[in-house]
Amino acid sequence: MVANRPSRHTLPALVALEVDRVSGVPVFRQIAVQLRGKIVTHALLPGTRLPASRELARHLLVARNCVVEAYDELIAEGILEGRGRHGTFVAVSVPDVRAAADGPTWQPLLLQRVRHDEIRPAEGSVGASFDWRPGQACTRSLPLDVWRNACREAGRHLPPQGYGDPRGELGLRRAIADWIREHRSVYVTSDQIIVTHGTGHALHLAAQTLLRRGDLCATEDPGYAGAALAFLRSGALLRYTPVDAEGLVVDRIIEDSASPLLVHVTPAHQYPMGWRLSGSRRTALVELARTRAMLIIENEYDCEFHYTGTNHPPIFSYAPESTLLLNTFAKAVSPSLRLGFIVAPPVVAAALVAHIERERTHVSWPVQKVAETLLKSGELDRHLRRVRRHYGAMRDTIRQRLAQYADVITLAGEEGGLHVVIAGRENSFDRVLRAAMRSNGIVFNDVRDFAMLESAPRGFLLGYGHMDSEALTRSLDVFERCIRRIKHRDHPPR
């Protein structure tokens, strides 16, 4: 039996050309113009093998000489290369030829709109030396053999025939139920857990399932933009509720006797300010939800990382009948997993499941099996202990390094989470400091990027979740130089 061997020559490209026999334009010219346009617009890439002239002529029902003349013209321009018996190829280095010179072209109206809209490049994608934006996590402390073993275990099972359980894999849901019972004092059955693609998907799922156009929702301000976007896309109206050092200002949720149907809150580590919702505010929020028949969406996006102060149990544990608890594996493992979960009252869980089944937005089965193995084996807990020590040391470094500048800057939100908020004590210093940071290649998010109210506090975020000690040290070195230069300029030595 002879083994199949791949051909040493690439197959010719399938080229879609059209010939207009009544236009009066020579056929060879039409072929050349269309091929030139496809090449300069990269529809045909450098090195692509074209069909043989005889084959293309037969396909277009034209004389072979028409194709030969077109090929020869483009070879003379350096756009094509003839390689003898091997065929005709798009040149590896195509000269700069304007497609517009070949005559007018058309585009669908939607593509024209996209082309003319202002498209801003992702901030920090080019030329950024230091990235302080939050939302990233350190995966280096997860041992590679642990990850491999989890992937290997997932590979021992065949995937389901369909999309799988819309709630998520039963084994993973049971493991999540055990984990939140042990670590967050939340007691639920696996049927109350819905596996999601992460926090963003969880918010959109809840909004699309529960909200109707015109419903009023309350969000923190400054707050998580993903929540506001999810509610707005469902046609809801938003009430932006301020936050202070005790978290969400519960007294401001109700205004003009209009009660929101839903409120989104980040009580463990307010996003982005980092403040923790106080015990009295938690009690007030639960009472308000009960008296006003209001649903609470509790977003515990980084609750695993707690350093000092009171570690409150989730609001869900006090009010399971009126709370949706959201969590994610983004900070514990990596945002690239795109994996999280919702803990919901049974009636809400059933509605969410029906929506997932209808929209076919099930979570990837292999990813669920990997996470299930990490949870059941205890490796996720071991990993979290490692990264808590790592992040705790990083947080201590930030506090120690910046303590000497307490006369000109403030530091907030360091009791937990993976970012802190820094602000200049004076408006003028704050403004100059930001400009100096940007000029030194530091990319950061401003608190006002997350705010709609004019009363939003000042500050910018230092996200360190993705950094190692060396990267943090370099960032703080640059930041300290910025502060010292400003202080030296404003108060030069005598």
SULTAJO-V912553 format. One record per backbone hydrogen bond with DSSP energy under -1.0 kcal/mol. NH is the residue of the N-H (numbers start at 1). CO is the residue of the C=O. If there is no record, write none. Layout:
# SULTAJO-V912553
[[NH	CO] [NH	CO]]
This chain:
# SULTAJO-V912553
[[13	49] [30	26] [31	27] [32	28] [33	29] [34	30] [35	31] [36	32] [37	33] [38	34] [39	35] [40	36] [41	37] [42	39] [43	38] [44	38] [47	90] [48	45] [50	88] [56	52] [57	53] [58	54] [59	55] [60	56] [61	57] [62	57] [66	63] [68	64] [69	65] [70	66] [71	67] [72	68] [73	69] [74	70] [75	71] [76	72] [77	73] [78	75] [79	74] [80	74] [81	89] [83	87] [86	83] [87	84] [89	81] [90	48] [91	79] [97	95] [101	98] [102	99] [103	100] [112	108] [113	109] [114	110] [115	111] [116	112] [117	113] [125	122] [129	441] [130	441] [132	443] [142	139] [147	143] [148	144] [149	145] [150	146] [151	147] [152	148] [153	149] [154	150] [155	151] [156	153] [157	154] [168	165] [173	169] [174	170] [175	171] [176	172] [177	173] [178	174] [179	175] [180	176] [181	177] [182	178] [183	179] [184	180] [186	180] [192	189] [193	190] [194	342] [195	167] [196	340] [202	198] [203	199] [204	200] [205	201] [206	202] [207	203] [208	204] [209	205] [210	206] [211	207] [214	235] [215	212] [217	237] [218	262] [219	239] [221	241] [223	450] [227	224] [228	224] [229	225] [230	226] [231	227] [232	228] [233	229] [235	232] [236	231] [237	215] [239	217] [241	219] [244	247] [247	244] [249	242] [250	248] [252	249] [253	250] [255	258] [258	255] [261	216] [263	295] [264	218] [265	297] [270	275] [274	270] [277	267] [278	246] [282	278] [283	279] [284	280] [285	281] [286	282] [287	283] [288	284] [289	285] [290	286] [291	287] [292	288] [294	289] [295	261] [296	322] [297	263] [298	324] [299	265] [300	326] [305	302] [307	415] [308	415] [312	310] [317	314] [318	315] [319	315] [322	319] [324	296] [325	343] [326	298] [327	341] [329	339] [333	329] [334	329] [337	334] [338	335] [340	196] [341	327] [342	194] [343	325] [344	192] [349	345] [350	346] [351	347] [352	348] [353	349] [354	350] [355	351] [356	352] [357	353] [358	354] [359	355] [360	356] [361	356] [368	364] [369	365] [370	366] [371	367] [372	368] [373	369] [374	370] [375	371] [376	372] [377	373] [380	374] [382	378] [383	379] [384	380] [385	381] [386	382] [387	383] [388	384] [389	385] [390	386] [391	387] [392	388] [393	389] [394	390] [395	391] [396	392] [397	393] [398	394] [399	395] [400	396] [401	397] [402	398] [403	399] [405	402] [406	403] [408	405] [409	405] [410	423] [412	421] [417	305] [420	462] [421	412] [422	460] [423	410] [425	408] [430	426] [431	427] [432	428] [433	429] [434	430] [435	431] [436	432] [437	433] [438	434] [439	435] [441	438] [442	437] [443	130] [447	459] [449	446] [450	447] [451	448] [456	453] [460	422] [461	445] [462	420] [463	132] [464	418] [467	464] [472	468] [473	469] [474	470] [475	471] [476	472] [477	473] [478	474] [479	475] [480	476] [481	477] [482	478] [483	479] [484	480] [485	481] [486	482] [487	483] [488	484] [489	485] [490	486] [491	487]]
